[in-house]
Amino acid sequence: MREVQAYKDKWGRPLWPELIEPDEFALLLQHFQTGTDILSDGSHPSDRSTVKCYVFPSLDEANAFAQPLVKAKPVLICVIFDKTQKRIKSIANVSAILPFAIGSWLLLLGFITFAFIIGAAFLILVGKFFSLSLPYNKFTVWAIMIVCSIPIGFFLIFQYYMFKAKQIVKTTHERFNDDPEFRAKMEKRAAELESEIEEASKEAKTE
């Protein structure tokens, strides 16, 4: 096993494919929740150019390296690639991340249920307001409620967050106009971002 630099710069342009042989395998460490690059100690790199890539002459050696690593650090996922950047396999501590996966699905189910309740309540209120009569067949009623309530619920929730986002934008705009210190801070950050984008563009053109 040998270590090579994974990326050319902080923007994350891959360098490792240029540093390995056609019959070798590259192993990168990623966070199991976000899929972003991570260091072997479980911390996130401040600069992607510091990320290391582990190179192995065989897939078996890459597997042997990854198994104890993910067992010691469950937040890690070891992703193995070939020289063409094709993902060969991912190795994770399944027993450790399974509760998170179950929790994520339960959270999604809870959100869908919440959307159904919101949509159903909206349909019932609309029906009462316009004095609409629903079919007496219970199956038909439930079919209508399920088909219509969830998308309506999602739409209402989306509209609520759009309203909140507009309020935040309005507040930020007012603060930008009324608070010179805040305005100077935002302008400084904007200039820094423009500088970083310009730097990345220049580096891309030199490649």
N, CA, C and O of each residue as an XYZ file, in Angstrom:
828
protein
N       0.835     -1.191      0.000
C       0.000      0.000      0.000
C       0.873      1.245      0.000
O       1.902      1.298      0.673
N       0.449      2.242     -0.762
C       1.135      3.528     -0.741
C       0.103      4.652     -0.738
O      -1.042      4.472     -1.153
N       0.539      5.813     -0.259
C      -0.341      6.972     -0.203
C       0.061      7.974     -1.276
O       1.246      8.206     -1.514
N      -0.945      8.566     -1.922
C      -0.696      9.633     -2.888
C      -1.674     10.766     -2.608
O      -2.666     10.579     -1.904
N      -1.396     11.916     -3.151
C      -2.301     13.052     -3.011
C      -3.545     12.805     -3.854
O      -3.447     12.471     -5.035
N      -4.719     12.971     -3.239
C      -5.963     12.636     -3.936
C      -6.400     13.704     -4.926
O      -6.907     13.386     -6.002
N      -6.203     14.980     -4.563
C      -6.718     16.062     -5.395
C      -5.633     17.080     -5.717
O      -4.671     17.246     -4.966
N      -5.807     17.756     -6.845
C      -4.814     18.726     -7.291
C      -4.841     20.005     -6.472
O      -3.809     20.645     -6.271
N      -6.022     20.375     -6.002
C      -6.175     21.654     -5.318
C      -7.342     21.566     -4.346
O      -7.959     20.513     -4.186
N      -7.633     22.690     -3.698
C      -8.709     22.714     -2.708
C     -10.087     22.581     -3.333
O     -11.072     22.359     -2.629
N     -10.164     22.718     -4.668
C     -11.450     22.597     -5.349
C     -11.830     21.136     -5.595
O     -12.963     20.847     -5.981
N     -10.898     20.223     -5.376
C     -11.215     18.803     -5.473
C     -11.103     18.193     -6.842
O     -11.789     17.212     -7.132
N     -10.246     18.748     -7.715
C     -10.028     18.115     -9.017
C      -9.137     16.896     -8.835
O      -8.034     17.021     -8.303
N      -9.590     15.709     -9.266
C      -8.865     14.465     -8.988
C      -7.450     14.448     -9.566
O      -7.228     14.784    -10.729
N      -6.507     14.050     -8.723
C      -5.121     13.853     -9.150
C      -4.760     12.376     -9.146
O      -3.920     11.935     -9.930
N      -5.396     11.612     -8.264
C      -5.000     10.222     -8.046
C      -5.074      9.349     -9.305
O      -4.255      8.439     -9.437
N      -6.036      9.581    -10.261
C      -6.032      8.713    -11.449
C      -4.746      8.808    -12.260
O      -4.386      7.873    -12.975
N      -4.059      9.932    -12.148
C      -2.814     10.113    -12.887
C      -1.630      9.443    -12.183
O      -0.558      9.285    -12.766
N      -1.842      9.049    -10.914
C      -0.726      8.549    -10.103
C      -0.769      7.044     -9.866
O       0.115      6.494     -9.208
N      -1.791      6.376    -10.397
C      -1.867      4.933    -10.173
C      -1.773      4.198    -11.508
O      -2.027      4.760    -12.574
N      -1.402      2.930    -11.412
C      -1.250      2.091    -12.602
C      -2.590      1.456    -12.976
O      -3.485      1.377    -12.134
N      -2.744      0.999    -14.228
C      -4.015      0.400    -14.675
C      -4.465     -0.801    -13.854
O      -5.664     -1.058    -13.745
N      -3.517     -1.543    -13.271
C      -3.893     -2.731    -12.505
C      -3.969     -2.454    -11.004
O      -4.091     -3.391    -10.215
N      -3.899     -1.185    -10.594
C      -3.976     -0.827     -9.180
C      -5.373     -0.314     -8.829
O      -6.186      0.004     -9.696
N      -5.613     -0.247     -7.507
C      -6.904      0.213     -7.010
C      -6.694      1.367     -6.039
O      -5.768      1.357     -5.228
N      -7.573      2.362     -6.139
C      -7.497      3.524     -5.257
C      -8.612      3.457     -4.227
O      -9.741      3.081     -4.545
N      -8.291      3.823     -2.990
C      -9.277      3.817     -1.914
C      -9.371      5.222     -1.325
O      -8.372      5.802     -0.897
N     -10.578      5.748     -1.312
C     -10.837      7.065     -0.738
C     -11.771      6.920      0.453
O     -12.634      6.042      0.477
N     -11.592      7.787      1.435
C     -12.419      7.764      2.638
C     -13.513      8.817      2.528
O     -13.247      9.970      2.189
N     -14.742      8.411      2.815
C     -15.871      9.333      2.757
C     -16.710      9.211      4.017
O     -16.686      8.189      4.703
N     -17.455     10.276      4.310
C     -18.350     10.255      5.463
C     -19.620      9.506      5.087
O     -20.165      9.719      4.004
N     -20.093      8.638      5.961
C     -21.203      7.756      5.605
C     -22.517      8.515      5.436
O     -23.419      8.025      4.756
N     -22.648      9.706      6.040
C     -23.883     10.466      5.915
C     -23.881     11.385      4.704
O     -24.871     11.472      3.978
N     -22.768     12.066      4.490
C     -22.718     13.111      3.461
C     -22.014     12.680      2.179
O     -22.231     13.282      1.127
N     -21.175     11.649      2.249
C     -20.411     11.237      1.088
C     -19.254     12.159      0.764
O     -18.634     12.029     -0.292
N     -18.952     13.096      1.666
C     -17.836     14.014      1.452
C     -16.537     13.385      1.925
O     -16.545     12.434      2.707
N     -15.426     13.919      1.446
C     -14.108     13.400      1.836
C     -13.886     13.587      3.329
O     -14.330     14.563      3.933
N     -13.191     12.630      3.894
C     -12.930     12.659      5.328
C     -11.551     12.058      5.575
O     -11.076     11.226      4.802
N     -10.918     12.487      6.658
C      -9.601     11.969      7.001
C      -9.734     10.692      7.813
O     -10.817     10.375      8.306
N      -8.646      9.962      7.952
C      -8.696      8.658      8.618
C      -9.070      8.758     10.093
O      -9.520      7.777     10.684
N      -8.886      9.954     10.703
C      -9.257     10.120     12.108
C     -10.723     10.525     12.268
O     -11.193     10.738     13.386
N     -11.445     10.631     11.144
C     -12.858     10.986     11.200
C     -13.142     12.466     11.067
O     -14.304     12.871     11.086
N     -12.111     13.287     10.933
C     -12.301     14.735     10.817
C     -12.416     15.147      9.351
O     -11.977     14.429      8.453
N     -13.013     16.308      9.130
C     -13.171     16.823      7.777
C     -11.968     17.695      7.408
O     -11.529     18.511      8.218
N     -11.436     17.533      6.203
C     -10.285     18.338      5.790
C     -10.698     19.777      5.510
O     -11.751     20.025      4.923
N      -9.867     20.720      5.931
C     -10.140     22.131      5.637
C      -9.778     22.466      4.194
O     -10.276     23.439      3.627
N      -8.908     21.651      3.609
C      -8.447     21.864      2.239
C      -8.375     20.501      1.561
O      -7.665     19.616      2.039
N      -9.095     20.317      0.457
C      -9.169     18.996     -0.181
C      -7.831     18.560     -0.781
O      -7.631     17.382     -1.076
N      -6.924     19.509     -0.958
C      -5.609     19.131     -1.482
C      -4.794     18.343     -0.458
O      -3.768     17.753     -0.798
N      -5.251     18.334      0.800
C      -4.553     17.579      1.852
C      -5.076     16.143      1.970
O      -4.516     15.342      2.718
N      -6.138     15.819      1.241
C      -6.739     14.481      1.312
C      -5.813     13.457      0.658
O      -5.248     13.699     -0.408
N      -5.672     12.317      1.317
C      -4.821     11.244      0.813
C      -5.644     10.154      0.127
O      -6.788      9.889      0.496
N      -5.042      9.545     -0.859
C      -5.624      8.396     -1.541
C      -4.720      7.197     -1.288
O      -3.500      7.292     -1.423
N      -5.314      6.082     -0.925
C      -4.545      4.878     -0.616
C      -4.574      3.951     -1.841
O      -5.643      3.611     -2.346
N      -3.421      3.560     -2.295
C      -3.296      2.779     -3.536
C      -2.847      1.354     -3.203
O      -1.921      1.149     -2.419
N      -3.530      0.364     -3.823
C      -3.253     -1.039     -3.541
C      -3.046     -1.803     -4.852
O      -3.668     -1.484     -5.865
N      -2.177     -2.803     -4.827
C      -1.944     -3.597     -6.036
C      -3.055     -4.597     -6.321
O      -3.143     -5.125     -7.430
N      -3.914     -4.866     -5.322
C      -4.999     -5.825     -5.544
C      -6.226     -5.419     -4.737
O      -6.135     -4.678     -3.759
N      -7.372     -5.923     -5.174
C      -8.632     -5.628     -4.492
C      -8.673     -6.266     -3.111
O      -9.239     -5.694     -2.180
N      -8.075     -7.450     -2.969
C      -8.055     -8.122     -1.673
C      -7.300     -7.297     -0.632
O      -7.729     -7.204      0.518
N      -6.186     -6.702     -1.030
C      -5.419     -5.875     -0.092
C      -6.199     -4.620      0.293
O      -6.127     -4.171      1.437
N      -6.933     -4.058     -0.646
C      -7.762     -2.893     -0.345
C      -8.855     -3.264      0.648
O      -9.137     -2.502      1.573
N      -9.471     -4.426      0.464
C     -10.492     -4.914      1.396
C      -9.909     -5.128      2.786
O     -10.509     -4.740      3.789
N      -8.738     -5.746      2.836
C      -8.093     -6.031      4.118
C      -7.751     -4.744      4.864
O      -7.799     -4.708      6.093
N      -7.408     -3.698      4.132
C      -7.099     -2.403      4.747
C      -8.370     -1.722      5.257
O      -8.367     -1.084      6.311
N      -9.451     -1.868      4.495
C     -10.671     -1.123      4.800
C     -11.447     -1.703      5.984
O     -12.005     -0.948      6.780
N     -11.491     -3.024      6.111
C     -12.336     -3.648      7.125
C     -12.040     -3.173      8.550
O     -12.963     -2.733      9.234
N     -10.798     -3.244      9.024
C     -10.537     -2.773     10.391
C     -10.705     -1.261     10.536
O     -10.990     -0.768     11.628
N     -10.530     -0.525      9.436
C     -10.650      0.930      9.487
C     -12.095      1.348      9.743
O     -12.352      2.194     10.599
N     -13.037      0.761      9.010
C     -14.443      1.129      9.201
C     -14.981      0.575     10.525
O     -15.934      1.114     11.088
N     -14.372     -0.487     11.008
C     -14.790     -1.032     12.309
C     -14.365     -0.096     13.431
O     -15.109      0.104     14.391
N     -13.166      0.482     13.312
C     -12.669      1.410     14.337
C     -13.335      2.774     14.241
O     -13.552      3.432     15.259
N     -13.666      3.210     13.009
C     -14.292      4.519     12.775
C     -15.577      4.313     11.965
O     -15.536      4.364     10.736
N     -16.720      4.082     12.631
C     -17.964      3.783     11.904
C     -18.438      4.909     10.989
O     -19.249      4.666     10.096
N     -17.949      6.145     11.190
C     -18.386      7.247     10.320
C     -17.760      7.139      8.938
O     -18.184      7.825      8.008
N     -16.753      6.280      8.798
C     -16.038      6.160      7.525
C     -16.719      5.171      6.588
O     -17.279      4.162      7.016
N     -16.655      5.486      5.303
C     -16.943      4.531      4.240
C     -15.726      4.497      3.332
O     -15.262      5.543      2.877
N     -15.216      3.331      3.069
C     -14.071      3.182      2.173
C     -14.598      2.866      0.770
O     -15.245      1.842      0.551
N     -14.310      3.756     -0.162
C     -14.783      3.591     -1.537
C     -13.590      3.239     -2.419
O     -12.596      3.965     -2.456
N     -13.698      2.123     -3.125
C     -12.597      1.627     -3.946
C     -12.895      1.902     -5.427
O     -13.978      1.596     -5.924
N     -11.910      2.483     -6.114
C     -12.032      2.813     -7.534
C     -10.914      2.141     -8.323
O      -9.880      1.766     -7.771
N     -11.149      1.996     -9.640
C     -10.039      1.604    -10.509
C      -9.479      2.864    -11.165
O      -9.934      3.967    -10.866
N      -8.517      2.717    -12.037
C      -7.843      3.878    -12.626
C      -8.784      4.747    -13.457
O      -8.545      5.945    -13.606
N      -9.845      4.161    -13.996
C     -10.791      4.918    -14.815
C     -11.809      5.685    -13.970
O     -12.731      6.301    -14.504
N     -11.633      5.642    -12.649
C     -12.515      6.305    -11.687
C     -13.868      5.592    -11.556
O     -14.836      6.167    -11.059
N     -13.920      4.337    -12.008
C     -15.124      3.539    -11.835
C     -15.168      3.010    -10.404
O     -14.201      2.428     -9.910
N     -16.301      3.222     -9.753
C     -16.455      2.727     -8.379
C     -16.594      1.206     -8.398
O     -17.504      0.657     -9.019
N     -15.684      0.547     -7.713
C     -15.695     -0.919     -7.674
C     -16.591     -1.422     -6.546
O     -17.438     -2.289     -6.762
N     -16.407     -0.882     -5.352
C     -17.228     -1.278     -4.219
C     -17.068     -0.280     -3.077
O     -16.115      0.499     -3.042
N     -18.007     -0.318     -2.157
C     -17.946      0.511     -0.949
C     -17.969     -0.413      0.261
O     -18.714     -1.393      0.299
N     -17.149     -0.087      1.239
C     -17.065     -0.900      2.450
C     -17.432     -0.017      3.642
O     -16.828      1.033      3.863
N     -18.427     -0.458      4.400
C     -18.907      0.328      5.539
C     -19.181     -0.584      6.718
O     -19.316     -1.798      6.564
N     -19.262      0.007      7.887
C     -19.625     -0.711      9.104
C     -21.149     -0.742      9.174
O     -21.769      0.113      9.807
N     -21.742     -1.736      8.516
C     -23.190     -1.780      8.351
C     -23.909     -1.818      9.693
O     -24.916     -1.132      9.869
N     -23.414     -2.603     10.636
C     -24.089     -2.728     11.928
C     -24.113     -1.404     12.679
O     -25.030     -1.144     13.458
N     -23.105     -0.569     12.443
C     -23.035      0.715     13.145
C     -23.924      1.772     12.505
O     -24.509      2.599     13.205
N     -24.031      1.751     11.164
C     -24.809      2.798     10.483
C     -26.252      2.383     10.217
O     -27.054      3.192      9.751
N     -26.590      1.121     10.511
C     -27.957      0.662     10.286
C     -28.990      1.461     11.086
O     -30.029      1.827     10.536
N     -28.730      1.747     12.387
C     -29.710      2.565     13.125
C     -29.950      3.924     12.479
O     -31.079      4.415     12.467
N     -28.901      4.530     11.944
C     -29.077      5.814     11.254
C     -29.932      5.652     10.021
O     -30.797      6.484      9.749
N     -29.697      4.575      9.260
C     -30.478      4.332      8.045
C     -31.955      4.124      8.383
O     -32.838      4.671      7.721
N     -32.212      3.323      9.430
C     -33.597      3.094      9.855
C     -34.232      4.402     10.302
O     -35.378      4.700      9.968
N     -33.460      5.186     11.073
C     -33.963      6.481     11.535
C     -34.297      7.410     10.384
O     -35.281      8.147     10.442
N     -33.478      7.378      9.333
C     -33.723      8.234      8.167
C     -35.014      7.839      7.465
O     -35.794      8.698      7.056
N     -35.236      6.522      7.326
C     -36.465      6.065      6.678
C     -37.690      6.388      7.536
O     -38.744      6.745      7.010
N     -37.548      6.263      8.851
C     -38.659      6.605      9.738
C     -38.967      8.099      9.679
O     -40.125      8.516      9.721
N     -37.902      8.892      9.581
C     -38.085     10.341      9.457
C     -38.827     10.681      8.161
O     -39.727     11.522      8.149
N     -38.431     10.009      7.063
C     -39.109     10.235      5.787
C     -40.568      9.817      5.868
O     -41.452     10.518      5.377
N     -40.816      8.657      6.498
C     -42.186      8.180      6.655
C     -43.005      9.162      7.495
O     -44.170      9.435      7.206
N     -42.359      9.684      8.546
C     -43.038     10.659      9.394
C     -43.383     11.928      8.627
O     -44.457     12.500      8.813
N     -42.475     12.364      7.768
C     -42.717     13.570      6.979
C     -43.868     13.352      5.996
O     -44.717     14.225      5.818
N     -43.887     12.163      5.351
C     -44.976     11.855      4.423
C     -46.317     11.802      5.171
O     -47.336     12.283      4.677
N     -46.294     11.209      6.370
C     -47.509     11.148      7.187
C     -47.979     12.546      7.559
O     -49.172     12.845      7.518
N     -47.011     13.408      7.927
C     -47.345     14.788      8.274
C     -47.963     15.505      7.077
O     -48.945     16.232      7.222
N     -47.379     15.296      5.886
C     -47.927     15.904      4.679
C     -49.341     15.385      4.405
O     -50.219     16.143      3.994
N     -49.549     14.085      4.638
C     -50.886     13.505      4.450
C     -51.894     14.157      5.388
O     -53.008     14.484      4.978
N     -51.507     14.346      6.646
C     -52.419     14.954      7.627
C     -52.759     16.387      7.233
O     -53.919     16.795      7.285
N     -51.731     17.155      6.835
C     -51.958     18.538      6.416
C     -52.882     18.584      5.202
O     -53.836     19.361      5.163
N     -52.581     17.729      4.197
C     -53.406     17.704      2.986
C     -54.826     17.256      3.261
O     -55.778     17.821      2.722
N     -54.971     16.231      4.106
C     -56.309     15.728      4.428
C     -57.123     16.789      5.163
O     -58.304     16.986      4.874
N     -56.487     17.469      6.112
C     -57.175     18.534      6.850
C     -57.618     19.646      5.897
O     -58.707     20.202      6.037
N     -56.760     19.958      4.933
C     -57.099     21.000      3.953
C     -58.305     20.581      3.112
O     -59.217     21.375      2.881
N     -58.300     19.314      2.651
C     -59.419     18.830      1.841
C     -60.721     18.825      2.629
O     -61.775     19.173      2.096
N     -60.650     18.431      3.890
C     -61.863     18.403      4.728
C     -62.403     19.811      4.929
O     -63.611     20.036      4.842
N     -61.506     20.765      5.198
C     -61.937     22.153      5.395
C     -62.540     22.730      4.112
O     -63.551     23.431      4.150
N     -61.899     22.422      2.966
C     -62.443     22.898      1.683
C     -63.818     22.287      1.441
O     -64.744     22.969      1.000
N     -63.942     20.980      1.738
C     -65.230     20.321      1.550
C     -66.317     20.922      2.408
O     -67.444     21.094      1.943
N     -66.006     21.245      3.654
C     -66.991     21.850      4.554
C     -67.329     23.275      4.116
O     -68.483     23.700      4.181
N     -66.298     24.010      3.666
C     -66.508     25.409      3.283
C     -67.429     25.511      2.069
O     -68.307     26.372      2.017
N     -67.217     24.613      1.080
C     -68.022     24.654     -0.131
C     -69.205     23.685     -0.080
O     -69.926     23.508     -1.062
N     -69.387     23.064      1.085
C     -70.500     22.127      1.284
C     -70.485     21.006      0.254
O     -71.513     20.648     -0.321
N     -69.267     20.453      0.031
C     -69.131     19.362     -0.928
C     -69.489     18.047     -0.267
O     -69.130     17.814      0.887
N     -70.192     17.187     -0.983
C     -70.552     15.871     -0.448
C     -69.573     14.840     -0.975
O     -69.338     14.751     -2.180
N     -69.001     14.058     -0.063
C     -68.061     13.019     -0.450
C     -68.797     11.718     -0.749
O     -69.900     11.512     -0.241
N     -68.223     10.844     -1.553
C     -68.851      9.550     -1.838
C     -69.014      8.749     -0.549
O     -68.194      8.845      0.364
N     -70.102      7.945     -0.492
C     -70.364      7.169      0.716
C     -69.478      5.926      0.804
O     -69.260      5.387      1.889
N     -68.980      5.485     -0.319
C     -68.113      4.306     -0.332
C     -66.805      4.636      0.388
O     -66.061      5.519     -0.040
N     -66.534      3.935      1.463
C     -65.348      4.244      2.271
C     -64.063      4.055      1.487
O     -63.130      4.845      1.630
N     -63.999      3.016      0.659
C     -62.790      2.773     -0.134
C     -62.508      3.954     -1.064
O     -61.367      4.393     -1.202
N     -63.569      4.457     -1.700
C     -63.424      5.598     -2.603
C     -62.935      6.826     -1.848
O     -62.061      7.551     -2.324
N     -63.500      7.051     -0.678
C     -63.100      8.201      0.141
C     -61.624      8.115      0.500
O     -60.893      9.093      0.348
N     -61.184      6.967      0.970
C     -59.780      6.808      1.361
C     -58.854      6.906      0.157
O     -57.761      7.462      0.261
N     -59.281      6.370     -0.990
C     -58.467      6.470     -2.209
C     -58.276      7.927     -2.607
O     -57.171      8.343     -2.957
N     -59.364      8.703     -2.552
C     -59.279     10.131     -2.889
C     -58.372     10.855     -1.909
O     -57.537     11.668     -2.306
N     -58.538     10.556     -0.625
C     -57.738     11.226      0.411
C     -56.252     10.918      0.254
O     -55.417     11.815      0.361
N     -55.920      9.652     -0.001
C     -54.511      9.265     -0.115
C     -53.883      9.873     -1.369
O     -52.777     10.412     -1.322
N     -54.606      9.780     -2.496
C     -54.058     10.274     -3.757
C     -53.889     11.791     -3.738
O     -52.903     12.313     -4.258
N     -54.830     12.487     -3.149
C     -54.824     13.954     -3.198
C     -54.123     14.596     -2.005
O     -53.496     15.645     -2.159
N     -54.212     13.996     -0.832
C     -53.740     14.653      0.385
C     -52.224     14.819      0.420
O     -51.728     15.879      0.801
N     -51.480     13.777      0.023
C     -50.019     13.849      0.141
C     -49.419     14.939     -0.748
O     -48.639     15.753     -0.254
N     -49.759     14.986     -2.071
C     -49.190     16.084     -2.875
C     -49.653     17.463     -2.411
O     -48.878     18.419     -2.438
N     -50.922     17.571     -1.983
C     -51.397     18.864     -1.472
C     -50.644     19.239     -0.204
O     -50.290     20.401     -0.005
N     -50.400     18.248      0.656
C     -49.641     18.505      1.884
C     -48.229     18.968      1.595
O     -47.738     19.914      2.211
N     -47.572     18.297      0.651
C     -46.222     18.714      0.260
C     -46.230     20.137     -0.295
O     -45.346     20.937      0.012
N     -47.235     20.443     -1.113
C     -47.335     21.784     -1.698
C     -47.518     22.839     -0.605
O     -46.877     23.889     -0.649
N     -48.380     22.571      0.368
C     -48.621     23.538      1.444
C     -47.376     23.729      2.304
O     -47.054     24.849      2.701
N     -46.680     22.635      2.588
C     -45.449     22.741      3.375
C     -44.394     23.531      2.596
O     -43.689     24.362      3.167
N     -44.290     23.266      1.283
C     -43.346     24.000      0.439
C     -43.671     25.498      0.441
O     -42.773     26.334      0.539
N     -44.958     25.826      0.334
C     -45.356     27.233      0.340
C     -45.029     27.906      1.672
O     -44.651     29.077      1.711
N     -45.178     27.160      2.754
C     -44.846     27.712      4.079
C     -43.363     28.066      4.151
O     -43.003     29.155      4.598
N     -42.500     27.144      3.710
C     -41.062     27.410      3.777
C     -40.629     28.473      2.768
O     -39.667     29.201      3.010
N     -41.331     28.566      1.644
C     -41.059     29.653      0.710
C     -41.375     30.996      1.361
O     -40.637     31.967      1.196
N     -42.467     31.038      2.092
C     -42.835     32.263      2.809
C     -41.784     32.619      3.854
O     -41.399     33.781      3.984
N     -41.319     31.608      4.605
C     -40.288     31.854      5.622
C     -38.992     32.328      4.978
O     -38.320     33.212      5.509
N     -38.636     31.736      3.822
C     -37.409     32.135      3.121
C     -37.504     33.585      2.661
O     -36.537     34.340      2.764
N     -38.677     33.971      2.152
C     -38.869     35.351      1.722
C     -38.754     36.308      2.898
O     -38.217     37.406      2.754
N     -39.253     35.903      4.060
C     -39.148     36.739      5.249
C     -37.691     36.925      5.652
O     -37.285     38.019      6.044
N     -36.892     35.833      5.553
C     -35.471     35.915      5.900
C     -34.739     36.836      4.932
O     -33.906     37.646      5.338
N     -35.064     36.699      3.625
C     -34.440     37.561      2.616
C     -34.802     39.019      2.867
O     -33.946     39.898      2.768
N     -36.057     39.277      3.190
C     -36.509     40.642      3.466
C     -35.796     41.221      4.673
O     -35.365     42.374      4.656
N     -35.672     40.408      5.736
C     -34.995     40.869      6.957
C     -33.525     41.145      6.680
O     -32.980     42.152      7.132
N     -32.879     40.240      5.930
C     -31.460     40.430      5.598
C     -31.263     41.680      4.750
O     -30.309     42.431      4.952
N     -32.172     41.900      3.797
C     -32.091     43.082      2.934
C     -32.223     44.363      3.759
O     -31.478     45.321      3.551
N     -33.170     44.373      4.691
C     -33.360     45.549      5.545
C     -32.141     45.784      6.435
O     -31.714     46.918      6.649
N     -31.594     44.683      6.945
C     -30.406     44.808      7.785
C     -29.208     45.292      6.969
O     -28.394     46.077      7.455
N     -29.107     44.820      5.731
C     -28.010     45.235      4.851
C     -28.068     46.741      4.606
O     -27.036     47.408      4.547
N     -29.278     47.266      4.464
C     -29.438     48.699      4.203
C     -29.264     49.553      5.455
O     -28.791     50.687      5.377
N     -29.650     49.003      6.621
C     -29.685     49.806      7.844
C     -28.460     49.637      8.734
O     -28.197     50.481      9.590
N     -27.694     48.536      8.538
C     -26.556     48.243      9.421
C     -25.252     48.311      8.621
O     -24.926     47.366      7.903
N     -24.506     49.408      8.731
C     -23.264     49.553      7.952
C     -22.236     48.468      8.244
O     -21.527     48.025      7.340
N     -22.151     48.036      9.499
C     -21.184     47.004      9.865
C     -21.522     45.671      9.193
O     -20.642     44.979      8.681
N     -22.806     45.328      9.204
C     -23.249     44.091      8.561
C     -23.031     44.173      7.059
O     -22.621     43.194      6.435
N     -23.307     45.351      6.467
C     -23.122     45.538      5.030
C     -21.651     45.386      4.641
O     -21.331     44.774      3.623
N     -20.763     45.950      5.460
C     -19.329     45.845      5.183
C     -18.862     44.394      5.275
O     -18.022     43.954      4.490
N     -19.415     43.654      6.238
C     -19.058     42.244      6.407
C     -19.494     41.428      5.193
O     -18.738     40.589      4.702
N     -20.719     41.673      4.705
C     -21.238     40.946      3.548
C     -20.458     41.298      2.279
O     -20.168     40.425      1.461
N     -20.123     42.573      2.121
C     -19.356     42.994      0.943
C     -17.963     42.387      0.944
O     -17.432     42.032     -0.108
N     -17.370     42.269      2.134
C     -16.052     41.647      2.241
C     -16.115     40.179      1.862
O     -15.250     39.671      1.149
N     -17.155     39.497      2.350
C     -17.308     38.078      2.035
C     -17.560     37.876      0.546
O     -17.040     36.933     -0.050
N     -18.364     38.769     -0.065
C     -18.633     38.677     -1.499
C     -17.349     38.852     -2.302
O     -17.131     38.161     -3.297
N     -16.491     39.792     -1.859
C     -15.217     40.006     -2.551
C     -14.317     38.779     -2.423
O     -13.615     38.426     -3.370
N     -14.333     38.127     -1.257
C     -13.530     36.921     -1.051
C     -14.007     35.795     -1.966
O     -13.193     35.075     -2.545
N     -15.323     35.644     -2.096
C     -15.867     34.595     -2.964
C     -15.526     34.860     -4.428
O     -15.193     33.935     -5.168
N     -15.610     36.121     -4.842
C     -15.246     36.466     -6.217
C     -13.774     36.158     -6.485
O     -13.409     35.697     -7.566
N     -12.939     36.421     -5.481
C     -11.511     36.143     -5.621
C     -11.256     34.642     -5.745
O     -10.437     34.208     -6.555
N     -11.962     33.855     -4.936
C     -11.793     32.402     -4.981
C     -12.267     31.836     -6.327
O     -11.631     30.946     -6.890
N     -13.384     32.358     -6.834
C     -13.899     31.893     -8.124
C     -12.926     32.243     -9.244
O     -12.685     31.439    -10.144
N     -12.369     33.454     -9.179
C     -11.403     33.880    -10.190
C     -10.142     33.023    -10.141
O      -9.574     32.668    -11.174
N      -9.712     32.694     -8.904
C      -8.530     31.839     -8.743
C      -8.767     30.455     -9.321
O      -7.908     29.901    -10.007
N      -9.955     29.894     -9.034
C     -10.285     28.569     -9.561
C     -10.367     28.572    -11.081
O      -9.941     27.619    -11.734
N     -10.910     29.635    -11.638
C     -11.003     29.756    -13.090
C      -9.628     29.825    -13.744
O      -9.401     29.217    -14.790
N      -8.710     30.568    -13.126
C      -7.350     30.664    -13.660
C      -6.634     29.314    -13.602
O      -5.922     28.933    -14.531
N      -6.839     28.591    -12.482
C      -6.188     27.278    -12.337
C      -6.732     26.298    -13.362
O      -5.989     25.477    -13.898
N      -8.042     26.385    -13.640
C      -8.649     25.490    -14.621
C      -8.124     25.753    -16.020
O      -7.955     24.826    -16.812
N      -7.864     27.027    -16.327
C      -7.381     27.383    -17.657
C      -5.938     26.957    -17.880
O      -5.518     26.725    -19.013
N      -5.171     26.855    -16.777
C      -3.762     26.466    -16.908
C      -3.578     24.968    -17.051
O      -2.497     24.501    -17.408
N      -4.648     24.202    -16.769
C      -4.564     22.739    -16.861
C      -4.499     22.285    -18.323
O      -4.424     21.087    -18.595
